[in-house]
Amino acid sequence: MRILALDSSGLVASAAVVEEDQTIAEYTANYKKTHSQTLLPMVDEIAGMIELDLGTLDAIAVAAGPGSFTGLRIGSATAKGLGLALDIPLIHIPTLEGLAYNLYGVSEMVCPLMDARRKQVYTGVYSFQGGFSTVVDQCAVPVVELADRLNELGQAVIFLGDGVPVYRDVLDEALSVPHTYAPAHMNRQRAASVGALGIEYFKQGRTETAAQHAPDYLRMSQAERERAQREKKE
C-alpha cells in the first residue's frame, strides 16, 4: 500500500509518500511562504526525487482540520484535485489526530495544541494505551478550560504543536498533573504521521471520494464572524 500524505493545516507545510513499513520521502518546511507557493512544489519535488509513478498510489491522506482556514482550503483543493485526476480515494485525517501520531507509543496522554487566536486553542487529548484512542475529541477551547479538564483526568500529559510557545507559561501555572513538551523534531505537523495514520484508517475502510471531501473548520472564519455581526446589527 502506498499513500501520498499532505498537511497544510497550520504554519508548517508537509508532503510525504508512505508505505506500511516505511516512509519513502517527506518534505516539510516551517517558513513564511504561503502554502499555495509550497505544497504542490513539494509534491513535485518528492515525485521527481523518488521517480514516483502517481498511478501506484492507493489513496491520498490529508490533514482536514481544524487549523488555518486558508491552509485547509489549499490542502483540501490539492488532495481533491489529485484524487479526481488519479481516481483514488481520500483519507480524511483530523489534524490533531495526525499531530498526536507524531508521538506514537508514549505512555502519557498526548495533547496537541494549535493556536486558534482569540485566547483559544484547537486541541484534543489522545492515548496510545491499548491502541490509538481519543480521550477528548478535537475542539476549540480557551487554554485555561483545557488545563482544568487535564487536571480532572489526572494523568501525565505531553504537549506539542504551535500553541505550546504561546501558552506554555499559562499551562505551567494552571496544571497540577505531570506534564512535558515534545522536542523540536516532533513538535509540529508532519505528513509522514498523517500518512501512517492514514494507512490504518484505509485498512478500516475509512475513506471518502474526492467529491465528498470537505475540511473541518470547527468555527467560523473571521470574515464569517464579521458578516454575522453586521447582519445582527441590521
LOSE-692559 format. One record per residue: residue number from 1; chain; z, y, x of N, C-alpha, C in turn. Coordinates in steps of 0.2 Angstrom, whole numbers. Layout:
LOSE-692559
pos,unit,nw,nv,nu,caw,cav,cau,cw,cv,cu
NUM,A,Z,Y,X,Z,Y,X,Z,Y,X
...
END
This chain:
LOSE-692559
pos,unit,nw,nv,nu,caw,cav,cau,cw,cv,cu
1,A,0,-6,4,0,0,0,0,6,4
2,A,-4,11,3,-5,17,7,-4,23,2
3,A,0,28,3,1,34,-1,0,40,3
4,A,-3,45,0,-3,52,3,3,56,-1
5,A,7,59,3,13,62,0,12,70,2
6,A,14,74,-3,14,81,-2,21,84,-5
7,A,23,89,-1,29,93,-3,28,100,-1
8,A,27,105,-6,26,112,-5,31,115,-10
9,A,37,112,-12,41,115,-17,46,120,-14
10,A,47,121,-8,51,126,-5,48,130,1
11,A,52,132,5,50,135,11,45,131,16
12,A,46,125,16,43,120,20,36,118,17
13,A,31,117,20,25,113,18,25,107,22
14,A,23,101,19,23,95,22,18,90,19
15,A,15,86,23,10,81,20,11,75,25
16,A,10,69,22,11,63,26,7,58,23
17,A,5,53,27,2,46,24,7,41,26
18,A,9,37,21,15,32,22,12,25,20
19,A,15,20,23,14,13,20,21,10,19
20,A,21,4,17,28,1,15,32,1,21
21,A,29,0,27,34,-2,33,33,4,38
22,A,30,9,37,29,14,42,26,21,39
23,A,27,26,43,24,32,42,18,33,47
24,A,12,33,44,6,34,49,6,41,52
25,A,7,46,48,6,53,50,10,57,46
26,A,12,63,49,16,68,45,15,74,48
27,A,14,79,44,13,86,47,17,91,43
28,A,22,94,46,27,98,42,28,105,46
29,A,28,110,42,29,117,45,33,121,41
30,A,38,124,44,43,129,41,41,136,44
31,A,36,139,41,34,145,43,32,150,37
32,A,31,156,39,30,161,34,23,161,30
33,A,18,157,32,12,157,29,13,154,22
34,A,9,156,17,9,153,11,6,146,11
35,A,9,142,6,7,135,6,-1,134,4
36,A,-4,139,1,-11,139,-1,-15,139,6
37,A,-12,142,11,-15,143,18,-14,136,22
38,A,-9,132,20,-7,127,25,-8,120,22
39,A,-7,119,15,-6,112,13,-13,108,14
40,A,-18,111,11,-24,107,12,-27,106,19
41,A,-26,112,24,-27,111,31,-23,105,34
42,A,-17,104,32,-13,99,34,-16,92,33
43,A,-18,92,26,-21,85,24,-27,84,28
44,A,-31,89,29,-37,88,33,-36,86,40
45,A,-31,89,43,-29,88,50,-27,81,51
46,A,-22,78,46,-20,72,46,-26,67,45
47,A,-30,68,40,-36,64,39,-40,63,45
48,A,-41,68,49,-45,68,55,-42,65,60
49,A,-35,66,61,-32,63,67,-31,55,66
50,A,-30,53,60,-30,45,59,-36,42,57
51,A,-41,46,56,-48,43,54,-46,40,47
52,A,-43,44,42,-41,41,36,-47,41,31
53,A,-48,35,28,-53,34,23,-49,35,16
54,A,-51,41,13,-47,43,7,-48,37,2
55,A,-53,33,2,-54,28,-3,-49,22,-2
56,A,-45,22,4,-40,17,5,-33,19,2
57,A,-32,25,-1,-26,27,-4,-25,24,-11
58,A,-19,22,-12,-17,19,-18,-14,24,-23
59,A,-11,29,-21,-8,34,-25,-7,41,-21
60,A,-5,46,-25,-3,52,-22,4,54,-24
61,A,9,54,-20,16,56,-22,17,64,-21
62,A,19,67,-25,20,74,-25,27,77,-27
63,A,30,81,-23,37,84,-25,35,89,-31
64,A,38,87,-37,36,90,-43,41,95,-46
65,A,46,97,-42,50,102,-44,57,99,-45
66,A,62,104,-45,61,111,-46,60,114,-39
67,A,59,121,-39,58,124,-32,54,130,-33
68,A,50,133,-28,46,139,-29,41,138,-34
69,A,40,143,-38,35,142,-44,28,142,-41
70,A,27,146,-36,20,146,-33,19,140,-29
71,A,24,138,-25,24,132,-21,22,126,-25
72,A,26,125,-31,25,119,-35,18,119,-38
73,A,16,125,-40,9,125,-43,4,123,-38
74,A,4,125,-31,0,124,-26,0,116,-25
75,A,6,113,-24,6,106,-23,4,102,-29
76,A,5,104,-35,3,101,-41,-5,101,-41
77,A,-8,107,-40,-15,108,-41,-19,103,-35
78,A,-16,103,-29,-19,99,-24,-18,92,-26
79,A,-13,90,-28,-12,82,-30,-16,81,-36
80,A,-17,85,-41,-21,84,-47,-28,83,-45
81,A,-30,88,-41,-37,88,-38,-39,82,-35
82,A,-35,80,-30,-37,74,-26,-36,68,-30
83,A,-31,68,-35,-31,62,-39,-37,61,-44
84,A,-39,66,-46,-45,66,-51,-51,64,-47
85,A,-52,67,-41,-58,65,-36,-58,58,-34
86,A,-52,56,-33,-52,49,-30,-50,44,-35
87,A,-49,46,-41,-47,42,-47,-41,37,-45
88,A,-36,40,-43,-30,36,-42,-24,40,-45
89,A,-19,36,-46,-13,39,-50,-9,43,-45
90,A,-5,47,-49,0,52,-45,7,49,-46
91,A,12,50,-42,19,48,-42,23,54,-42
92,A,26,56,-48,30,62,-49,37,61,-46
93,A,38,64,-40,45,64,-37,49,70,-38
94,A,54,70,-41,59,76,-42,60,78,-35
95,A,60,85,-34,61,87,-27,67,85,-24
96,A,72,86,-28,79,85,-25,80,77,-23
97,A,77,73,-27,77,66,-25,74,64,-19
98,A,68,68,-18,64,67,-11,68,70,-6
99,A,71,75,-7,75,78,-1,81,74,0
100,A,85,71,-5,90,67,-3,88,61,0
101,A,82,58,-1,80,52,3,79,53,10
102,A,80,59,13,80,60,20,86,57,23
103,A,91,56,19,97,53,22,99,46,19
104,A,93,42,18,94,36,15,99,31,19
105,A,103,28,15,108,23,18,115,26,20
106,A,116,33,19,123,35,21,128,33,16
107,A,134,33,18,140,30,14,142,36,9
108,A,141,42,11,144,48,7,139,49,2
109,A,141,53,-3,136,56,-8,132,61,-5
110,A,126,62,-7,121,67,-4,120,72,-9
111,A,120,78,-7,119,84,-12,114,89,-9
112,A,108,89,-11,103,94,-8,104,100,-12
113,A,103,106,-8,104,112,-11,97,116,-9
114,A,94,119,-14,89,124,-14,91,131,-16
115,A,90,136,-13,92,142,-15,87,144,-21
116,A,90,145,-27,87,147,-33,87,154,-34
117,A,91,158,-30,92,165,-31,96,166,-37
118,A,98,173,-38,102,174,-44,109,171,-43
119,A,111,169,-37,118,166,-36,118,159,-38
120,A,112,156,-39,111,149,-41,108,144,-36
121,A,109,138,-37,106,133,-33,102,128,-37
122,A,97,125,-35,94,119,-38,97,114,-34
123,A,100,109,-38,104,104,-34,104,97,-38
124,A,107,92,-36,109,86,-39,113,82,-34
125,A,116,77,-36,120,73,-32,118,65,-32
126,A,117,62,-27,114,56,-26,119,51,-22
127,A,118,44,-23,122,39,-19,117,34,-17
128,A,118,31,-11,115,25,-9,119,19,-9
129,A,125,19,-12,129,13,-13,126,9,-18
130,A,124,3,-16,121,-2,-21,114,0,-23
131,A,110,4,-19,104,6,-20,104,14,-22
132,A,98,17,-22,97,24,-23,99,25,-30
133,A,104,30,-32,105,31,-39,107,39,-39
134,A,106,41,-45,108,48,-47,115,49,-50
135,A,119,53,-47,126,54,-49,126,60,-54
136,A,123,65,-52,122,71,-56,114,73,-56
137,A,111,73,-62,104,75,-62,103,82,-59
138,A,97,83,-57,95,89,-54,95,95,-59
139,A,97,100,-57,99,106,-62,99,112,-58
140,A,99,118,-61,100,125,-58,107,127,-60
141,A,112,128,-56,119,130,-57,121,135,-52
142,A,126,139,-54,130,143,-49,133,138,-44
143,A,133,140,-38,136,136,-32,144,134,-33
144,A,147,139,-36,154,138,-37,155,132,-43
145,A,151,132,-48,151,126,-53,150,120,-49
146,A,145,120,-45,144,113,-41,150,111,-37
147,A,153,116,-34,159,114,-30,164,111,-34
148,A,165,114,-40,170,111,-45,169,104,-47
149,A,162,103,-48,160,96,-50,161,91,-44
150,A,160,93,-38,161,89,-32,168,87,-31
151,A,172,92,-32,179,91,-32,182,86,-37
152,A,179,87,-43,181,82,-48,179,75,-46
153,A,173,74,-43,170,67,-41,175,64,-36
154,A,177,69,-32,182,67,-27,180,62,-21
155,A,174,63,-19,171,59,-14,168,63,-8
156,A,168,60,-2,164,64,3,157,65,2
157,A,154,71,4,148,73,2,144,76,9
158,A,138,75,9,134,78,14,129,83,11
159,A,128,89,13,124,94,10,117,94,15
160,A,112,96,12,106,98,16,102,102,11
161,A,97,106,14,92,110,11,93,117,13
162,A,88,121,10,88,128,12,93,132,9
163,A,97,130,4,103,133,1,109,133,6
164,A,109,128,11,115,127,15,117,134,18
165,A,112,137,22,114,143,26,116,149,22
166,A,114,149,15,115,154,11,122,153,8
167,A,124,147,7,130,146,3,136,142,7
168,A,135,141,13,139,137,17,146,139,17
169,A,147,146,18,154,149,18,157,148,11
170,A,153,149,6,156,148,-1,159,140,-2
171,A,154,136,0,156,129,0,162,127,4
172,A,163,129,10,168,128,14,175,130,11
173,A,175,136,8,181,139,4,182,135,-2
174,A,177,133,-6,179,130,-13,180,123,-13
175,A,177,119,-8,178,112,-8,184,109,-5
176,A,187,104,-9,193,101,-7,191,94,-4
177,A,185,92,-5,183,85,-3,180,85,4
178,A,181,80,8,177,80,14,170,81,14
179,A,167,86,18,160,87,17,157,89,24
180,A,151,87,25,147,89,31,140,91,29
181,A,136,93,35,130,96,34,125,92,38
182,A,119,90,35,114,87,39,111,90,45
183,A,110,87,50,107,90,56,100,93,55
184,A,98,97,60,91,100,59,85,96,58
185,A,85,90,60,79,86,60,78,83,53
186,A,83,83,49,83,80,42,86,84,37
187,A,86,91,38,89,95,33,84,99,28
188,A,78,98,29,73,101,25,68,96,22
189,A,64,98,17,59,94,14,54,91,19
190,A,53,84,18,49,80,22,44,76,18
191,A,38,76,19,33,72,14,34,65,16
192,A,36,63,22,37,56,23,42,53,18
193,A,48,57,17,53,55,12,50,54,5
194,A,46,59,3,43,59,-3,39,53,-4
195,A,35,51,1,31,45,1,35,39,1
196,A,40,38,5,44,32,5,47,31,-2
197,A,50,36,-5,52,35,-12,47,34,-17
198,A,41,37,-16,35,36,-20,33,29,-20
199,A,33,25,-14,31,18,-14,36,14,-18
200,A,43,16,-18,47,12,-23,46,14,-30
201,A,44,20,-32,43,21,-39,36,18,-41
202,A,31,18,-36,25,14,-38,26,7,-40
203,A,30,4,-36,32,-3,-37,35,-4,-44
204,A,39,1,-46,42,1,-53,38,3,-58
205,A,32,5,-57,27,7,-62,28,14,-64
206,A,31,18,-60,32,25,-62,27,29,-59
207,A,21,29,-62,15,33,-61,13,37,-67
208,A,8,41,-65,5,45,-71,-2,47,-68
209,A,-6,49,-73,-13,51,-71,-13,58,-69
210,A,-18,60,-65,-18,67,-63,-18,72,-69
211,A,-21,70,-74,-22,74,-80,-15,75,-83
212,A,-10,70,-83,-4,70,-86,1,74,-82
213,A,0,75,-75,5,78,-71,6,85,-72
214,A,12,87,-72,14,94,-73,21,95,-69
215,A,22,101,-66,28,102,-62,34,103,-67
216,A,40,102,-64,47,103,-67,50,109,-64
217,A,49,115,-68,52,121,-66,59,122,-67
218,A,62,119,-72,69,119,-74,71,126,-77
219,A,68,131,-75,70,138,-78,64,142,-78
220,A,64,148,-82,58,152,-82,57,156,-76
221,A,51,158,-74,49,162,-69,52,169,-70
222,A,52,173,-65,54,180,-65,49,184,-70
223,A,43,182,-70,38,186,-75,40,184,-82
224,A,41,177,-83,43,175,-90,49,178,-92
225,A,54,179,-88,61,182,-90,59,189,-92
226,A,56,192,-88,54,200,-89,50,200,-96
227,A,46,196,-97,42,196,-103,46,195,-109
228,A,51,190,-108,56,188,-114,60,194,-115
229,A,62,198,-110,67,204,-111,63,209,-115
230,A,57,210,-113,53,215,-116,52,214,-123
231,A,50,208,-125,49,206,-132,55,206,-136
232,A,61,205,-133,68,205,-136,69,213,-138
233,A,67,217,-133,68,224,-135,64,227,-140
234,A,58,224,-140,53,227,-145,55,224,-152
END
